Amino acid sequence: MESYFDFIDDKCIRLKGTRIGIETILQDYELGATPEEILIRYPTLSLQQAYAAITYYLANRQVVDAYLKG
């Protein structure tokens, strides 16, 4: 799963090959956007990347929540 991300430091997690941070995807997801709707907003992402960001969040909720607060 981590192969979808670039862990720049403890304050920056980006989708590999993009300048889009995981927080951008998760913000839209939390507002009710589906992965397909997220792709419309960020066409440089693949559907796999959108699902990977959401899956990573759901599997690592405490870690990602701490990252988002930090």
C-alpha positions as CSV (number, residue, x, y, z in Angstrom):
1,M,0.0,0.0,0.0
2,E,2.8,2.5,0.9
3,S,4.1,2.2,-2.7
4,Y,1.3,4.6,-3.7
5,F,2.8,7.4,-1.6
6,D,5.8,9.6,-1.2
7,F,6.4,10.1,2.5
8,I,8.4,13.4,2.2
9,D,8.5,13.9,6.0
10,D,6.1,13.8,8.9
11,K,4.2,16.8,7.5
12,C,3.9,15.8,3.8
13,I,2.5,12.6,2.3
14,R,1.9,12.9,-1.4
15,L,0.4,10.5,-4.0
16,K,3.4,9.1,-5.9
17,G,4.1,10.9,-9.1
18,T,1.8,13.8,-8.2
19,R,2.0,17.0,-6.2
20,I,-1.3,16.0,-4.5
21,G,-1.2,15.5,-0.8
22,I,-3.2,12.7,0.9
23,E,-5.0,15.4,2.9
24,T,-6.5,16.8,-0.3
25,I,-8.1,13.4,-1.2
26,L,-9.3,12.7,2.3
27,Q,-10.9,16.1,2.6
28,D,-13.0,15.5,-0.4
29,Y,-13.7,12.0,0.8
30,E,-14.9,13.2,4.2
31,L,-17.2,15.7,2.4
32,G,-18.8,12.7,0.7
33,A,-17.0,12.6,-2.7
34,T,-16.6,9.1,-4.2
35,P,-13.2,8.1,-5.7
36,E,-14.7,8.7,-9.2
37,E,-15.8,12.2,-8.2
38,I,-12.3,12.9,-6.8
39,L,-10.8,11.9,-10.2
40,I,-13.0,14.6,-11.8
41,R,-11.5,17.2,-9.5
42,Y,-7.9,15.9,-9.8
43,P,-7.5,14.3,-13.3
44,T,-3.8,13.5,-12.8
45,L,-4.8,10.8,-10.3
46,S,-5.6,7.3,-11.2
47,L,-8.6,5.5,-9.7
48,Q,-6.2,3.2,-8.0
49,Q,-4.5,6.1,-6.3
50,A,-7.8,7.6,-5.1
51,Y,-8.8,4.2,-3.6
52,A,-5.3,3.7,-2.2
53,A,-5.5,7.0,-0.3
54,I,-8.9,6.1,1.2
55,T,-7.9,2.6,2.0
56,Y,-4.7,3.7,3.7
57,Y,-6.7,6.2,5.8
58,L,-9.2,3.6,6.8
59,A,-6.5,1.1,7.7
60,N,-4.3,3.6,9.6
61,R,-6.9,6.0,10.9
62,Q,-5.1,7.0,14.1
63,V,-1.8,7.7,12.3
64,V,-3.4,9.6,9.5
65,D,-5.6,11.6,11.8
66,A,-2.5,12.6,13.8
67,Y,-0.8,13.6,10.5
68,L,-3.8,15.7,9.5
69,K,-3.9,17.5,12.8
70,G,-0.1,18.1,12.8
